[in-house]
Amino acid sequence: MKLKDLKVVIVGGGSSYTPGIVQALIASRDRFDFSELILYDIDNQRNDDMLLIVEYQIGKEGLEHCITVNATSDPKIAFTQADFIFSQIRVGGLKMREQDEKIPLKHGLVGQETCGLGGFSYGLRTIKEILNIVEYVQIYAPEAWILNYTNPETIVSEAVRRAFPRIKMINACDMTISIEETIARNYGYDRKNWIPVYYGLNHFGWYKSIYDKSLDRDIMPEILERLKNEGLKVASFNEGDTTWQEAWEMMAKIVTNFPDAVPNNYLEYYLYSEETVEKMDLNYTRANMVMDSRERRTKIMAEKIRNHVGGNILDFNFGEHGQYIVDMAVSILNDDHGRYMLIVENKGAIPNLRDDAMVEVPSYVGRTGVEPISLRFEIDDFHKGLMEAQNAAEKLLVDAYFEESYDKALKAFTLNQTVPNANVAKKVLDEFIVANEGYWPKLK
């Protein structure tokens, strides 16, 4: 493995999350010596806008003579001799995310980008493109590491596991870090002192314990008590965003009703689907909010740079998103064996769950890849039952992709735990088939 003058590719380079990754790369240069950065995206306009922003970031740090930055839609240019690939694609963009959210809502179901049937729509749309990216890497940079942030993580990682079982790919989600950071900041802890034990599927899991090294004890009982009595305020990202504040309030409700573990906040969509639907606006969903906020700000920043406007141009809350994925790359490069929550094939990590489930568990990351931690305890029947149903639905969906099977897709939609019956599952599936024409495989 090359240790210096690394070539890094950001797939989905036009994403508004790219500056956070770049900021983390710059901050980590003493341990991650990269000299070339490629923004790869099929949307040339967004990619060109982001190129301006990234060049501006690097120029502000005085690194323009040390780091070359380019944008391209050509996979050969992007991936040839790459060392690390960060993948964060959104197939269909925010316009298709809007459909993912609004079509289920029309039928009284959860409308969300990674959960429920919207997540299944997004998953079927994403598999083809993520497999294409993996194939490009196999052709042009077979020794490169792929660090994947692309959602829905469990569905994507299941598809890659089947098609490329030996690929050097790490599947990660920063949501657990955001949950931990929010809890720590609200209640006066330092997350860097924590050793958390977490298990589940992506956006579908629970904390078993959180050991605080500075206090020399498991602080889970006091966190659970404070969650019930005090709730949470958004602290680590999206501060002031009312939809995220509602999510934290629902997290406190989950703990009040099920006080044995700290949940991933996304479980609200499965445990209280009717209540979450009541709060959603069919005419203005989360996709519209993102278009009007983060996407709009990104466009304004690019225009200011293009027009040589002075002053403080960068308007980002970088949060933990970029640092988390860069820290993993640093851990690979330097064989640090850092500890992360990763999506891996179970193979006994959770002893009483099927071996081929793609689960999210603590794992160590070093030069040879991922070493999942064996939890050495059996999860309870409530969590196990929820996970088994969700996992079966996701596996059926991936079956539907590879087999082009309408039958498997309908079974997956029906089994999804946000869906009350097969009638509504079929209606939403049929509507999604029309909306995703050209993106989904032709289901027979």
C-alpha positions as CSV (number, residue, x, y, z in Angstrom):
1,M,0.0,0.0,0.0
2,K,1.2,3.5,-0.9
3,L,1.7,5.6,2.2
4,K,2.3,9.1,0.7
5,D,1.0,11.2,-2.2
6,L,-2.3,9.4,-2.1
7,K,-5.0,9.8,-4.7
8,V,-8.5,10.2,-3.1
9,V,-11.7,10.0,-5.1
10,I,-15.0,11.3,-3.8
11,V,-17.8,9.5,-5.6
12,G,-20.9,11.8,-5.6
13,G,-18.5,14.7,-5.6
14,G,-21.2,17.3,-6.2
15,S,-22.9,16.4,-2.8
16,S,-23.2,19.2,-0.3
17,Y,-21.5,16.9,2.2
18,T,-18.3,17.0,0.2
19,P,-16.8,20.1,1.9
20,G,-17.1,18.3,5.3
21,I,-15.0,15.4,3.9
22,V,-12.5,17.8,2.4
23,Q,-12.2,19.7,5.7
24,A,-11.5,16.5,7.5
25,L,-8.9,15.4,4.9
26,I,-7.1,18.8,5.3
27,A,-7.2,18.5,9.1
28,S,-5.7,14.9,8.9
29,R,-2.9,15.6,6.4
30,D,-0.2,14.9,9.0
31,R,-1.4,11.3,9.1
32,F,-3.0,11.0,5.7
33,D,-0.7,12.4,3.1
34,F,-2.9,13.0,0.0
35,S,-1.8,15.0,-3.0
36,E,-4.6,14.4,-5.5
37,L,-8.4,14.8,-5.0
38,I,-10.9,13.8,-7.7
39,L,-14.6,14.8,-7.5
40,Y,-16.5,12.1,-9.5
41,D,-20.1,12.8,-10.4
42,I,-22.5,12.3,-13.3
43,D,-24.1,15.7,-12.6
44,N,-21.5,18.0,-14.2
45,Q,-23.1,21.2,-13.0
46,R,-23.2,20.2,-9.4
47,N,-19.7,18.8,-9.6
48,D,-18.3,22.0,-11.2
49,D,-19.9,24.1,-8.4
50,M,-18.4,21.8,-5.8
51,L,-15.0,22.0,-7.5
52,L,-15.1,25.8,-7.0
53,I,-15.9,25.4,-3.3
54,V,-13.2,22.7,-2.7
55,E,-10.6,24.7,-4.5
56,Y,-11.6,27.7,-2.3
57,Q,-11.3,25.5,0.8
58,I,-7.8,24.3,-0.2
59,G,-6.7,27.8,-1.2
60,K,-7.8,29.2,2.2
61,E,-5.5,26.7,3.9
62,G,-2.6,27.7,1.5
63,L,-2.4,24.1,0.1
64,E,-3.1,24.9,-3.5
65,H,0.5,24.0,-4.5
66,C,0.4,20.7,-2.5
67,I,-3.0,19.3,-3.6
68,T,-4.4,19.1,-7.1
69,V,-8.2,18.9,-7.4
70,N,-10.2,17.9,-10.5
71,A,-13.8,17.1,-11.3
72,T,-14.8,14.5,-13.8
73,S,-17.6,12.2,-14.9
74,D,-15.2,9.8,-16.6
75,P,-14.6,6.7,-14.4
76,K,-11.3,5.9,-16.1
77,I,-9.9,9.3,-15.2
78,A,-11.4,9.2,-11.7
79,F,-10.4,5.8,-10.5
80,T,-7.1,5.0,-12.3
81,Q,-4.4,4.5,-9.6
82,A,-6.7,5.7,-6.9
83,D,-5.8,4.7,-3.3
84,F,-9.0,5.6,-1.4
85,I,-12.6,6.0,-2.7
86,F,-15.2,7.7,-0.6
87,S,-18.7,6.8,-2.0
88,Q,-21.7,9.0,-1.1
89,I,-24.0,8.8,-4.2
90,R,-27.7,9.7,-4.3
91,V,-29.1,8.0,-7.4
92,G,-31.8,10.2,-8.9
93,G,-30.9,13.2,-6.7
94,L,-33.3,15.1,-4.4
95,K,-36.1,15.0,-7.0
96,M,-36.3,11.2,-6.7
97,R,-35.9,11.5,-2.9
98,E,-39.0,13.6,-3.0
99,Q,-40.9,10.8,-4.7
100,D,-39.5,8.3,-2.2
101,E,-41.0,10.4,0.6
102,K,-44.3,11.5,-1.0
103,I,-45.6,8.4,-2.7
104,P,-45.8,6.4,0.6
105,L,-47.3,9.4,2.4
106,K,-50.1,9.5,-0.2
107,H,-51.1,6.1,1.1
108,G,-50.8,7.0,4.8
109,L,-47.4,5.4,5.2
110,V,-44.0,6.7,6.4
111,G,-42.4,8.8,3.8
112,Q,-38.6,8.8,4.6
113,E,-35.5,8.4,2.4
114,T,-33.9,5.4,4.1
115,C,-36.7,3.8,6.2
116,G,-40.0,2.2,5.1
117,L,-41.0,1.9,1.5
118,G,-39.2,5.1,0.5
119,G,-36.0,3.5,1.7
120,F,-36.8,0.4,-0.4
121,S,-37.4,2.5,-3.5
122,Y,-34.1,4.3,-2.9
123,G,-32.4,0.9,-2.4
124,L,-33.6,-0.7,-5.6
125,R,-32.5,2.5,-7.4
126,T,-29.1,2.5,-5.9
127,I,-27.9,-1.1,-6.2
128,K,-27.1,-0.9,-10.0
129,E,-25.0,2.2,-9.6
130,I,-23.1,1.1,-6.5
131,L,-22.2,-2.2,-8.3
132,N,-21.0,-0.2,-11.3
133,I,-18.7,1.9,-9.1
134,V,-17.3,-1.3,-7.5
135,E,-16.7,-2.7,-10.9
136,Y,-14.9,0.4,-12.0
137,V,-12.6,0.2,-9.0
138,Q,-11.9,-3.5,-9.8
139,I,-10.9,-2.5,-13.3
140,Y,-8.9,0.7,-12.7
141,A,-7.7,0.5,-9.0
142,P,-8.0,-3.1,-7.7
143,E,-5.9,-2.4,-4.6
144,A,-7.9,0.7,-3.6
145,W,-10.1,0.8,-0.5
146,I,-13.8,1.8,-0.9
147,L,-15.3,3.6,2.1
148,N,-19.0,3.6,1.5
149,Y,-21.5,6.1,3.0
150,T,-24.1,5.5,0.4
151,N,-27.6,4.7,1.7
152,P,-29.6,2.6,2.4
153,E,-26.5,1.0,3.8
154,T,-27.8,-2.5,4.7
155,I,-29.4,-3.0,1.3
156,V,-26.3,-1.6,-0.6
157,S,-23.9,-3.7,1.5
158,E,-26.0,-6.9,1.0
159,A,-26.0,-6.4,-2.8
160,V,-22.2,-5.8,-2.9
161,R,-21.6,-8.8,-0.6
162,R,-23.4,-11.0,-3.2
163,A,-21.7,-9.6,-6.3
164,F,-18.2,-8.8,-5.0
165,P,-17.6,-10.9,-1.9
166,R,-13.9,-10.1,-1.7
167,I,-14.0,-6.4,-2.5
168,K,-12.0,-4.1,-0.2
169,M,-15.0,-2.1,1.0
170,I,-16.0,-0.7,4.3
171,N,-19.7,0.2,4.9
172,A,-20.2,2.9,7.5
173,C,-22.9,5.2,8.8
174,D,-22.3,8.3,10.9
175,M,-25.7,8.3,12.6
176,T,-24.4,6.5,15.7
177,I,-21.7,9.1,16.1
178,S,-24.3,11.9,15.8
179,I,-26.5,10.2,18.4
180,E,-23.5,9.8,20.8
181,E,-22.3,13.4,20.2
182,T,-25.8,14.8,20.8
183,I,-26.2,12.8,24.1
184,A,-22.7,13.8,25.2
185,R,-23.1,17.5,24.6
186,N,-26.5,17.6,26.2
187,Y,-25.5,15.9,29.4
188,G,-21.9,17.1,29.8
189,Y,-19.9,14.0,28.8
190,D,-16.9,13.7,26.5
191,R,-17.7,11.1,23.8
192,K,-14.0,10.5,23.2
193,N,-14.0,8.7,26.6
194,W,-16.7,6.2,25.6
195,I,-16.5,2.6,24.6
196,P,-20.1,1.9,23.3
197,V,-21.6,-1.5,22.6
198,Y,-24.2,-1.2,19.8
199,Y,-26.0,-3.8,17.6
200,G,-28.6,-3.7,14.9
201,L,-29.1,-3.1,11.3
202,N,-28.4,0.2,9.7
203,H,-30.7,2.9,11.1
204,F,-32.2,0.1,13.2
205,G,-30.3,-0.7,16.4
206,W,-29.7,-0.2,20.1
207,Y,-26.9,0.6,22.6
208,K,-26.3,-2.3,25.1
209,S,-23.9,-0.3,27.2
210,I,-21.7,2.9,27.1
211,Y,-18.6,2.6,29.2
212,D,-17.0,5.9,30.1
213,K,-13.2,5.5,30.7
214,S,-12.9,8.8,32.6
215,L,-15.6,7.7,35.1
216,D,-14.7,4.0,35.1
217,R,-18.3,2.8,34.8
218,D,-21.1,2.0,32.4
219,I,-23.1,5.3,32.2
220,M,-26.0,3.7,30.3
221,P,-28.4,3.7,33.3
222,E,-28.0,7.5,33.9
223,I,-28.3,8.3,30.2
224,L,-31.5,6.3,30.1
225,E,-32.8,8.2,33.1
226,R,-31.9,11.6,31.7
227,L,-33.4,10.8,28.3
228,K,-36.7,9.9,30.0
229,N,-36.7,13.0,32.3
230,E,-34.9,15.7,30.2
231,G,-35.1,14.7,26.6
232,L,-32.5,16.0,24.1
233,K,-31.8,19.2,22.2
234,V,-30.1,19.1,18.9
235,A,-26.4,19.7,19.6
236,S,-24.1,17.9,17.2
237,F,-25.6,18.9,13.9
238,N,-28.7,20.5,12.2
239,E,-29.2,22.7,15.3
240,G,-32.5,24.6,15.1
241,D,-33.9,22.1,12.6
242,T,-37.4,21.4,13.9
243,T,-37.7,18.0,12.2
244,W,-34.5,16.8,14.0
245,Q,-35.8,18.2,17.3
246,E,-38.9,16.1,16.8
247,A,-36.7,13.1,16.2
248,W,-34.9,13.6,19.5
249,E,-38.2,14.0,21.3
250,M,-39.4,10.7,19.8
251,M,-36.2,9.1,21.0
252,A,-37.1,10.0,24.5
253,K,-40.5,8.5,24.0
254,I,-39.0,5.2,22.8
255,V,-36.8,5.1,26.0
256,T,-39.8,5.9,28.2
257,N,-41.8,2.9,26.7
258,F,-38.8,0.6,26.3
259,P,-36.3,1.6,29.0
260,D,-33.8,-1.2,28.6
261,A,-31.6,0.4,25.8
262,V,-30.8,3.6,24.0
263,P,-32.3,3.3,20.5
264,N,-31.3,4.6,17.2
265,N,-33.6,7.5,16.7
266,Y,-34.7,6.1,13.2
267,L,-36.7,3.4,15.1
268,E,-39.5,5.9,15.5
269,Y,-40.5,5.2,11.9
270,Y,-41.1,1.5,12.7
271,L,-42.3,1.7,16.3
272,Y,-44.6,4.7,15.9
273,S,-45.2,4.9,12.2
274,E,-48.8,6.4,12.5
275,E,-47.6,9.2,14.8
276,T,-44.7,10.1,12.5
277,V,-46.9,10.2,9.5
278,E,-49.3,12.6,11.3
279,K,-46.3,15.1,11.6
280,M,-45.4,14.9,7.9
281,D,-46.6,17.3,5.3
282,L,-47.3,15.6,1.9
283,N,-46.7,18.9,0.1
284,Y,-43.4,19.7,1.8
285,T,-41.2,16.8,2.9
286,R,-37.7,16.6,4.1
287,A,-36.4,16.6,0.5
288,N,-38.0,20.0,-0.1
289,M,-36.4,21.3,3.1
290,V,-32.9,20.1,2.0
291,M,-33.5,21.7,-1.5
292,D,-34.4,25.0,0.2
293,S,-31.6,25.0,2.7
294,R,-28.4,23.0,2.3
295,E,-28.6,22.7,-1.5
296,R,-29.5,26.3,-2.0
297,R,-26.7,27.5,0.3
298,T,-24.2,25.4,-1.7
299,K,-25.3,27.0,-4.9
300,I,-25.0,30.5,-3.5
301,M,-21.5,29.7,-2.2
302,A,-20.4,28.5,-5.6
303,E,-21.9,31.6,-7.3
304,K,-20.1,33.9,-4.8
305,I,-16.7,32.2,-5.5
306,R,-17.4,32.3,-9.3
307,N,-18.1,36.1,-9.1
308,H,-15.1,36.8,-6.7
309,V,-17.3,38.0,-3.9
310,G,-15.2,38.8,-0.8
311,G,-15.9,38.0,2.9
312,N,-16.6,34.7,4.7
313,I,-18.2,32.6,1.9
314,L,-18.2,29.1,3.4
315,D,-21.5,28.4,5.2
316,F,-21.4,24.8,6.4
317,N,-22.0,23.0,9.7
318,F,-19.5,20.2,9.0
319,G,-20.6,18.0,11.9
320,E,-19.1,14.5,12.3
321,H,-20.0,13.2,8.8
322,G,-16.7,13.9,7.1
323,Q,-14.4,13.3,10.0
324,Y,-15.8,9.8,10.6
325,I,-15.1,8.5,7.2
326,V,-11.6,10.1,7.0
327,D,-10.7,8.7,10.4
328,M,-11.4,5.2,9.0
329,A,-9.1,5.9,6.1
330,V,-6.4,7.1,8.5
331,S,-6.9,3.9,10.6
332,I,-6.4,1.7,7.5
333,L,-3.3,3.6,6.3
334,N,-1.6,3.7,9.7
335,D,-2.9,0.3,11.0
336,D,-4.4,2.1,14.0
337,H,-7.1,-0.4,14.7
338,G,-9.6,2.4,15.6
339,R,-13.0,1.3,16.8
340,Y,-16.1,2.1,14.6
341,M,-19.7,1.1,14.2
342,L,-19.7,-0.7,10.8
343,I,-22.1,-2.7,8.6
344,V,-20.6,-6.2,8.3
345,E,-21.7,-9.8,7.6
346,N,-22.8,-11.1,11.0
347,K,-20.9,-14.5,11.0
348,G,-21.6,-14.9,14.7
349,A,-21.0,-11.3,15.9
350,I,-24.6,-11.5,17.2
351,P,-24.8,-15.2,18.2
352,N,-28.5,-15.7,17.9
353,L,-29.0,-14.0,14.5
354,R,-28.5,-15.5,11.1
355,D,-24.9,-15.5,9.9
356,D,-25.5,-13.8,6.6
357,A,-27.3,-10.8,8.0
358,M,-25.6,-7.5,7.3
359,V,-25.4,-6.0,10.8
360,E,-24.1,-2.9,12.4
361,V,-21.7,-3.7,15.3
362,P,-18.5,-2.3,16.8
363,S,-15.5,-3.2,14.6
364,Y,-11.7,-2.5,14.5
365,V,-10.2,-1.1,11.4
366,G,-6.6,-1.6,10.4
367,R,-4.3,-2.2,7.4
368,T,-6.0,-5.5,6.5
369,G,-9.5,-4.2,6.8
370,V,-12.4,-4.7,9.3
371,E,-12.3,-7.0,12.4
372,P,-15.9,-7.1,13.8
373,I,-16.3,-7.6,17.5
374,S,-18.1,-10.7,18.7
375,L,-20.7,-9.4,21.2
376,R,-20.8,-12.7,23.1
377,F,-24.4,-12.2,24.3
378,E,-27.7,-13.1,22.8
379,I,-30.0,-10.2,22.0
380,D,-33.5,-10.3,23.5
381,D,-36.5,-11.6,21.6
382,F,-38.0,-8.1,21.1
383,H,-35.0,-6.7,19.3
384,K,-34.3,-10.0,17.6
385,G,-37.8,-10.3,16.2
386,L,-37.7,-6.7,14.9
387,M,-34.3,-7.3,13.3
388,E,-35.2,-10.6,11.7
389,A,-38.3,-9.2,10.0
390,Q,-36.4,-6.2,8.8
391,N,-33.5,-8.2,7.6
392,A,-35.8,-10.7,5.8
393,A,-37.5,-7.8,4.0
394,E,-34.2,-6.3,2.9
395,K,-32.9,-9.6,1.6
396,L,-36.1,-10.2,-0.4
397,L,-35.6,-6.7,-1.9
398,V,-32.1,-7.5,-3.0
399,D,-33.4,-10.8,-4.4
400,A,-35.9,-8.8,-6.3
401,Y,-33.1,-6.7,-7.9
402,F,-30.9,-9.7,-9.0
403,E,-33.9,-11.9,-10.1
404,E,-35.9,-9.0,-11.5
405,S,-38.8,-10.4,-9.5
406,Y,-42.0,-8.6,-8.9
407,D,-43.1,-11.4,-6.5
408,K,-40.0,-10.9,-4.4
409,A,-40.4,-7.1,-4.4
410,L,-44.0,-7.4,-3.3
411,K,-43.1,-9.7,-0.5
412,A,-40.4,-7.3,0.6
413,F,-42.8,-4.4,0.6
414,T,-45.4,-6.4,2.5
415,L,-43.0,-7.5,5.1
416,N,-41.6,-4.0,5.7
417,Q,-42.7,-3.1,9.3
418,T,-44.1,0.3,8.3
419,V,-46.8,-1.4,6.1
420,P,-50.1,-2.7,7.6
421,N,-51.2,-5.0,4.8
422,A,-50.4,-6.5,1.3
423,N,-53.1,-4.3,-0.4
424,V,-51.3,-1.0,0.4
425,A,-47.9,-2.6,-0.2
426,K,-49.0,-3.5,-3.8
427,K,-50.4,0.0,-4.5
428,V,-47.2,1.7,-3.4
429,L,-45.0,-0.8,-5.2
430,D,-46.9,-0.3,-8.5
431,E,-46.7,3.5,-8.1
432,F,-43.0,3.3,-7.4
433,I,-42.4,1.1,-10.5
434,V,-43.8,3.9,-12.7
435,A,-41.9,6.7,-10.8
436,N,-38.6,4.7,-11.0
437,E,-38.7,3.9,-14.7
438,G,-35.2,3.8,-16.0
439,Y,-33.7,3.4,-12.5
440,W,-35.2,0.1,-11.3
441,P,-34.7,-3.2,-13.0
442,K,-37.8,-4.3,-15.0
443,L,-39.7,-6.5,-12.5
444,K,-41.4,-9.5,-14.0
